[in-house]
Amino acid sequence: MNYENTCVRGGVFYLPAAENMARWPIVACDQYTAQKDRWEEADRAAGDGPSSLRLILPEAYLDEAEARLPHVHAAMRDYLRRGVLRPAVNGMVLVQRDTQSGSRLGLVATIDLEAYDYAPGARSLIRPTEGTIVSRIPPRLRIRRDAPLELSHVMLLLDDAKRTVIEPMHRLRDRLRPLYDVSLPLGGGRLRGWAIETKEALAQIDGALGALLAALPKDGIFLAVGDGNHSLATAKAHWQELQKSLPPAAWADHPARYATVEINNIYDDALVFEPIHRVVFGQTPEAVMAMLAPARLKPADGAPDLTIVSAAGETPLRIGNPLHPLPVGTVQALLDAHSPRLDYIHGADAVRQLVRTENAVGVLLPPMRKDMLFPAVAQGGPLPRKTFSMGEANEKRYYMEARRIVKTDAEEK
């Protein structure tokens, strides 16, 4: 299959044998970073059988990377050598994930890393939604540099209001070859997958993606990174490193040029954008209002842009002088200018409870409309940190498919 219309294409994806499927998937490595007990629970659940847990380094254990990485790489080679992981799909994978937020659809594919750029001011087709902290890349690069396999928790968002790409495949799922139907550990829900591998089905996806790409405005974003940006940035850094040792003729089809992702339609009803509120400690409401004064706040007539919350009550406000396309961007920029002690809180009720018991002032922010995300990133670049959350930790992508990122079998011997 020749993918001519976009930077999205299929790949050869590996899966474990059916008898090893139940204990295979595990939550993304960047979750539960301060809760090693959750990873210990996952380790007990995996037991001695094959598990994707053996092929990743949870970030809760980054301080133990020196000791753990040789075991991770050895397990990858062992699974390949013994056939624990086998080629299962040459194409794409349709996934359906049932979580507490609903039933979310996704498309597992690969993207051309030449179309992705995390640098500030980038105008690439694939861009991050939040700033990339470059210092986070080197420890992740050590993992990828010697790995024969890639397992991915990257989620990319597609602006497909008419639901032309993923949803038609789901309607045809009874014609697709089923791959797995498993319960996910740590309360992750149920995950089902189907192989998309016929020329006709892949061409349909390629054409639909191509139509969306053709309709993009100048400097528009085709795909936005919703989760796993630092992992994707690491894949990019690894590819740039490899290019230096490869002749240009070998670049086009090298597997490390591509990265595995799950693509989700931003308009999927089960993809929930939740606001992340700010709490300022050790300040009065008047002091916080003074920090935000350049925004020319005024009483809200209708839906507020923000609400100041304290033990004394609540004040809904509108922004008269926006400094960013989103209210959260204006608020964050002005708070950063004064460097108060901040915390980032999920849930308005949690903020209200906190300001009643602490010397603190809350700034409640509205949910971000889904149709605002792509224009906001296109106009203002990566969003301020902690702009929104896509569901809870156990709703992020779990590791399931693996893909080779080397061209020879030498590392398996």
C-alpha positions, 0 to 999 in steps of 0.5 A, a space after each residue: 500500500 502506497 500512502 500518498 496523501 498524508 504523513 500517516 501510514 500503516 506498519 507491521 505491528 506485533 502482538 503476543 499469542 492469544 494465550 498471553 494476551 490477558 496479562 499483556 497490556 499495561 498503562 503508560 509509563 508516565 502515569 503514577 510517577 509518585 505511586 510506586 505501589 500502583 506499579 508494584 500492583 501491576 507487577 504482581 498482576 503480570 506475574 511470570 508470564 509475558 507482559 508489556 510491563 517487562 518492555 518499558 521503564 515506568 518513570 517512577 523508576 527513572 532513578 533506577 534506569 542504569 540497573 533496569 534498562 539492560 533487563 528491558 532490552 534483553 526482554 525485548 530480544 528474548 520475546 522476539 527470539 522466542 516468538 512471544 511477539 509475532 507480526 500480527 497486522 500489516 496495516 493499521 488497527 482499529 481500537 475501541 476502549 471502554 472507560 468510565 468516560 464512555 467508549 472511545 475509538 482510535 486508530 493505531 498507525 504510524 506517523 512520519 517523524 519528518 512531519 513532527 516538530 516540537 520546537 517553539 514556533 514550528 509550523 509542521 503538520 504535527 505539533 505538540 499542544 504543550 511545551 516540550 521540556 528538552 531536558 526530559 528527552 535524554 533519559 528517554 533516549 537512552 531507552 530507545 537507542 538500544 531498543 529493537 522494539 517500540 511500544 507507544 502510549 502516544 495519542 494524537 488528536 485529529 480535527 474531524 468534526 464530520 467523523 470521516 476517518 475512524 468512525 466509518 471503520 468502526 461501522 465496518 468492524 464486523 468485516 475486519 479481523 478481530 485481534 484482541 478483546 481484553 480487560 485492562 489492569 488498574 481499572 483501565 476498562 475494556 480494549 478491543 482491536 481489529 486489523 485494517 489491512 486490505 488495500 481498499 480499507 487503507 485507501 479509504 482512510 488515506 483518502 479521508 485523511 488527505 481530504 482533511 489535509 487539503 482543507 487545512 488553512 495555511 500553517 494549520 495543524 493536521 495532528 495535535 499531540 494530546 498525550 505522550 509528547 515527550 515520548 514522541 520528541 524522543 523518537 524524533 531525537 532518536 531518528 535525527 541521531 540515526 540520520 547522521 550515520 545513514 546515507 540519505 538513500 536509506 532514510 525513506 524506508 527506515 523504520 525508526 523514521 516512523 513512530 507508532 501512535 493512536 489517533 483519536 478524533 477530538 470530537 469523540 464523545 468519550 474524549 473528555 477535556 477537563 479544566 485544570 484550575 489554579 490555586 494561589 497560596 498565601 495571597 488575598 483575593 485582592 492581591 490575586 486580582 491585582 496580579 491579573 489586572 493587565 487582563 482588564 477583568 470585569 464582572 461577567 455578564 453570562 458565562 465567565 472566563 474565570 472565577 475568583 474563589 476564596 473563603 469570602 465567596 466567588 467572583 465570576 469575571 470576564 477578560 477585557 484584554 486577552 493575552 492568549 487565545 484561551 483564558 487559561 493562557 492569560 491567567 497563567 502568563 500573569 500569575 507567572 509574572 508574579 511567581 506566587 506559590 501555585 498548585 494545579 487542581 482538578 475539579 471545582 469542588 476540590 478548589 472550593 474545599 481547599 480555599 476554605 481550609 487553607 490561606 489560598 485563593 482559587 481561580 476556576 477556569 472554564 472547560 476548553 471547547 474542543 473546536 478551540 484547541 487547534 486554532 489556539 495552538 496554531 495562533 499561540 503555539 503550545 498551550 500553557 502547562 496544565 491547560 486541560 486533562 484528557 481523562 484520568 490516568 487509567 484512561 490514557 493509552 495502554 501498551 498493546 501493539 509493538 513495532 520493530 524500529 531496527 532493520 536487521 535481526 542482529 540484535 536478536 542473536 
